[in-house]
Amino acid sequence: MNSQRMVSLVGLLLGVSAAVGAREFNACEYGAVPDGKTVNTKAIQKAIDACAQAGGGTVMFSPGTYLSGSIFLKERVDLRVDEGVLIKGVQDESEYPEIYTRVAGIETDWPAALINAHNVSNVRIYGKGTIDGAGSMWWDKYWTMRREYDPKGLRWVVDYDCKRPRLILIYNASNVKLEGLTLQEPGFWTVHICYSTNVVVDGLTIRANLDERVGPSSDGIDIDSSSNVLVQNCDIDCNDDNFCLKAGRDADGLRANRPTYNVVIRDCIARRGHGLITFGSETSGGIYNVEAYNLKAYGTTTGIRFKSTQGRGGTVRDAYLHDIQMHNVREAVKLDYDWYPAYNTVPEEVRKQLEAEGREFPKHWKALLQQVPEDLGTPYIRDITIRNIKAVDSETAISVSGRKNQPAGFFLLENIDITSKKAGVIKNAENWVFRNVRIQAEDGSKVRLENCSNMTGLE
């Protein structure tokens, strides 16, 4: 991991420019009405199209609340959401047309996001205003479907069949800036950066939960098969992974074979959520050259998290994670090569039933049902440096579960200070180095090693 190279990358990304046109296009002049009742999808899109036809500029809004469905940015068009402006998703599925995209690791037809930077370059989405997905309708749809699907052994497909819109999608795009906004209540993921390069995300406040009601699968920022990405100064409260790196799932992810690389995440906060920084579980295309530092977690389920499963394949490598503080996280460091097996397996009786019915499976079902040979589907996580970590009031300090046929290897843990209820377990790992690692467990336990080799410096 070349830290100097990542510093150079940050400088390059901070110089990324979006639209250069100074002309402003007020959506209200194209028919948008900020009364919180009128559906403004067509009017806002009309303003965006006019801006693009003029050679670029900025689409902006008078103060008020604008109901809208999916809108699509154009080349060299900025979207400015000022303080006092609220763009709110309309709770009408017909307002989110299906597009071909990738979601949860596979390419498929899926509803467009509320805000889409799709196949464009040189755009900026910014301001001190708020974008609200009004996602609770889709949360209800999800839980209704879960109650139907789970008893049938179909948990593995419910996320895909439910088809909930994301809040912001940056897809196959370049030179994009996303800055300053408050984002709340997404129907599904909040910010999804997919197949994109040269992206800066700066100063977002994400509140994906609704008071005490949490949004299912409401990831904060997902960086998916993308490169040259800088995320900084963000504050996320969600109900799934806070900052997450992905690279495709199973056979479809291996087919696409598009990695995530050259990513910097710094000066950020995670609150509720499943992982301050998470690698996976979608690892098929590989994830490498990642630096994350000056991060804080408050009550997040896991601090530093690596997850994959048999069938995913791909290698996660060359990650440098340092200067991180955690308060009241369940697990400070967690690695799992067999994440959530029930989510990744199709019960044989279900498969036979579907085949017997002779149904024409949806495209995403076919992708999910395609089996991956063991030699291609075994993930590998290696060459990871974790340094200068302070964690207090954790449940477990470290939890590692590699595979017997592919141990987790070549980790360096240095200057680690964790207080926890129990120390934890490392299974199926090799070539780990511990330097100045201090784990104080309330139960007096030490980290237990199972089927590990060449582990040095751990007391």
N, C-alpha and C positions, 0 to 999 in steps of 0.2 A: 504494500500500500504506500503510494508516494504522496505524502501530505503536501509537499510543495506543488505537485501537479494539481491537487485539488484547490489549493489557494489560487493558482493561475486560472482555474476553471471559474471560480467565484468572480474574479475580476472580469473575465470575459462575459459572464452572464449578466452582471450588473450593468454592462454596457449594451445589453440587448435593447433595441429600439422597437417600438410598435408603430402605430400609424403616425404619419408625419403631418397630415393635413390639419390646419388650425380651424377649419370651418366647423361650426356646430349645427346639429340638426335636432331640434326639440321634438320629441315624439308627439307632443300635444298638437303641433302644427300639422301632423299627419293623421289626426283623428283620435289619439289616445286620450282617455278621460280618467283622471286620477281620483275616482270616487269610491274605489274599493268594491264596486259592483259590476261595472262594465268590463267585459272581456276584451282586452286590448291586443291580442296576439297579432292580428292583421295590421293594425295601425303601427305597432312597434316595428314589425318586419318591414313595413313600407318605408319607415324612416331609415332603417338600416340599408335597404336597397337603394334609396335615394342617395345616401351618403357614399355608398360604394360607386354608384354611377358617376358621382362628382369627383371621383379619384381618391376618396378617403376623407377622414375627419372624425368627428366625435358625435355620437348619438347621446343626448342627455334628456333629462326629465324635469318638469316643474315639480315642486313639492306635492306629495300626496301618495296614495296607494294605487298601484296598477295591477289589476288581475291579468294574468297572461298564461298561455300555454307555451309550447316550445318556440323559441326564436333562434335564428341562425345568423351568426356574425359573418361578415364578408371580408375579403382581403382589405387590409389597411383601414379597417373601421374599428374605432374604440367605442366601448360602452361605459359611460360614466353614470354612476348611481350616487348622487350627492346625499349629504345628510338631509334628513327630512323626506327622502324618497324610499318607498318600499315597493319592490316588485314581488308579487305574491302569486304562486302557482295556483291555477284554477283547478278545482277538484272535479275534473272531467277527463276521462281517459282518452276521449276522441281528440283532445287538444294536444296530444303527445304522439305524433305519427311515428310508426315504426321505421327504423333505419337499420342498415347493416352495420354492425359494430362488434366490439368485443365486450363481454360482461362476465365477471366472475370466471375469467380464464378461457372462455371459448368464444369463437366468432359466431354470431347469430343475429337474427332480426330481433330488435328490442326497441321499446319506446325511446324516443329522443329525450334528452335532458331538458330541463327548463331553459337553461342557457347553453348554447352549443357553439364552440369554435371548432368546426368540422371541416377538415381539408382546406385550411386557410393558413396564412402566415401574416406576421406583423399586425397583431391585434392586442388590445389592452382592455381588461375588464377591471374597473377600479372605482374608488370613491369611498365616502364615509357612510353611505346608506346601507340598506339591508335587502337581501334576497332571501325569501322565505318559500320553501317548497310546499307548505301546507300538507305535509306528508302523512298526517295521521289517518287519512282515508286509506292510503295504501298499507299502512301498518295494520289496520283492521282487516284488510283483504288478506294480508300475509298470515295473520294468526288464524283466520277462518280456514284458510287452505291448509295450514299446518295441522289443525285438528282433524281435517279430512284425510290428509296424506300420511301422517305418522303411523296410524294403525295399519296401514296397507304396506308399510315398509318403503314408502316413497319419499322419505326425508331428503334423499339425495337429489331430488329434482324440484322440490317445492320453490326454492329460490329462483329457479329459471322460469318455471311456469307462472309465477306470480307477476312477473314483468312490471316492476316498479320503476318509475323514472328517477334518474339521478338528478342532482341539482345543477352542477356545472360539469360539462364534458369538454375536454380538450383532446381532440382525436385527429391523428395524422396531421398535426399542426406544427408550426415552427415559429420561433420568435414571438412568444406569447408572454404577457405579464398579467398577473392576477393579484390585485393589491388593495389592501385597506378595508375591505368589505366585512360586514357581519353576515354570516350565512347560517340559516336555521331551518330546522324541521324538514330535512330531505325525505323524499319517499323511499330512497335507497341510499346509495353512497352520496357523499356531499360533493367532493371534487375528485374527478377521475381524469388523470393524465395518461393517455394511451397512445402508443405508436407516435410519440411526439418528441421533438428535440428543441433545445434552447428555450426553456421555460423557467420563469421566475415567479414564485409565489411568496408574497411578502405582506405581513401584517394582517392576516385574516383572523377574525374571531368566529369560531364555529361552535354553534350550540345546536347539536343535532337531536338532543332530547327535548321533551316538552314538559317543563317542570319536573315532576317526579315520574312521569311516564317516559320510558326510553324507546327510541326508535330502533327496531330490529335491523341488524346489518348496516347500521348507519355509520360506515367508515368516515373518517375525517378527510384525509388526503391520501389517495392511492396513486402511486407512480408505477405504471404498468408498461413493460416493454418500451421504455422511453430512456432518453439519454440527455446529458447536459442539463440537469435540473437542479435549481437552487430553491430551497424552502427555508424561510427565516421569519422570525418574529411572529409566529402564529400561536394561537391559544385555542385548544380543542377540547370540547366536552361532547362525547358521543357514546354509542353503545356497541362499538366494535373496535377495530384497529384504528388508533389515532393517526399515526404516520406509518404508511405501509408501502413496501416495495413488492411488486408482483412481476411475473413474467410468463403467464400462460399456464393452462391446466392440462395435464394428461396427454392423450393422443393429439388433441387439437393444438395444444401448446407446443408439443414437440414438432408437429408439422410446421407451425408458423416459425418456430425457432428464432424468436426475437428477444434479445436480452434487455435487461435494465442495467445501465452503467453510467458512471460519472454523475453521481448524485451527492449533493451536500445538503444536510438538514442541520440547522443551527439556531440557537437562541429561541427555543420554542417551549411551550408548556402543554402537557397532557393532563386532563382531569379524569372524569369518568371515561371508561373505554377499556378495551381488552389488551392494548399494547402501546406503550410510549413509542417505541419503534419496533416494527414487525417486518421480518423477512419471510415472505410466503403467505399462505401455504402454496400459492401458485408460483412454482419455481422452474417450470419446464424449460424455459428459454435461457435461464441463467441470470444471476444477479452479481455484479462485481463493481469494484471501485466506488465504494460508498464511504463517506465520512459523516458522522453525526456527533455534534458536541454542543456544550452549553444547553443541555436539555434538563427539564424538571418534570417530575411526575407526582401528582397529588391524588392518591386514592385510585390510581389506575390498576387494573387487574394484574398486568405484568409490565415490567420495565423494559428490558431488552429481550426480544422474543424471536426465535427462529422456529418455523414450523413448515413441515412438508409431509408427504406420505408416499408409500409405495404406489407407483403408477405415475407419479409426477415427473420424476427424473430431474435433470438440471443440476447445476452446481452453483452454490452461493459461496463466494470467496472474496478475499481482499476487502474486508470491511474494517474500518477504524472507528471505534466508538469510544468517546472519551469525555471526561468532565461532565458527568451526569449525576444529578441528585434525584433521589426517590424518597417519597414519604408515604407510608401506609400502602405499599403495593403488596399484592399477594405473593408474587414471586419476582425477585429482583432480576435473575437471569434464567431464562427457560429455553430449552432446545428440545424439539420433539420431531422425530422422523416418522412417527405414526400418529399424526394429528387426526383426531376425530374419525376413527375408522368407519363408524356407521354412516358418516356423511359421504364416504368415498367408495362404498361397496353396494352392489345391487343384489338383493336377496335372490337366490337362484329360483325360488318359487315365483317371485315377481317376474323375473325374466321369462320363465316358461309360460306364465299366464299371458303376458303381453304378446309373445310369439303365437300362442294358441288363438288369440283374438284376431290375429292377422291385421292389426292396425298399422296404418302408415304413420310411423313415428315422426314427431316433429324433428326438425333439423338438430335442435340442441339435445334431444334425447339420443339421437344417433351418435352425436359426438361424445356424450357422456357414457354411453354403453360400449364404446370401442375400447377393447382391452390393449394394454401395453405390455410387451415382453419384459420379464424381470430385469434383464440386463440394461434395458433402456429406461426402465421406470424407477430405478433406485436413485434417490437424490443423494447429494453429497454436500456437506457444509464444512468448509475448511478455511484455514488462513485468516483467522479472525483475531483482531486485537481489541481488548476491552481494558481501558485504563482510566484511573482516577474516578472511581465510582463511590459514591456515598449513599447508602440506603439505610433508613431507619424504620422500625416498626413493620417489618415484613413478616409474612407468614412463613415463607421458605426462602432461603438465600439463593440456592441454585438447584435447578431441576433439569437434568440432561438425560435424554433417552435416544441414543443413536440406534443403529441396527447392527446385528451381528455380521451381516454381509457387507456393511459399509459404515464403519465407526465414524463418529464425528472427530475430525483430526486437525491438528496444528492450530491450537488456540493459545493465545497469550493473555493471561489475566494479571494485571499489575496495578498496585496501589488501590486495592479494593477494600472497602470498609462497610460491612453489613451487620446490622443488628436484626435478629429475626427470632421467631418462636422455635424454628428448627433449621438445621443446617442444610439438609437435602441430600440428594443422590445424583451421582454421575454414572450412567450405564452406557456400555459400548462406545468407549471413546479411546483415542490414542494420541500421543504426542501433544500433551497439554503442558504448559509451563505456568506456574504460579509464582509471582514475586510480590512480596509484601501484601499478602491476602489475609485479611483479618475478618473472621466471621464469628460473631458472638451470638450463640443460640441460647434461648431461655431454658431449653430442656437439657443443655449441656452437651448436645450431640456434636459430632464432627461430620464433615461431608463424607458420605459412604461411597466407595468405588466398587462397581460391579462390572466384571469383564472388561477392564481397562488395561492399557499398557503404556509404558513410557510416560507416566504422569509425574512431573517433578516439581518440588517446592511446596506441595500441599501438606500442611501439618495434620 
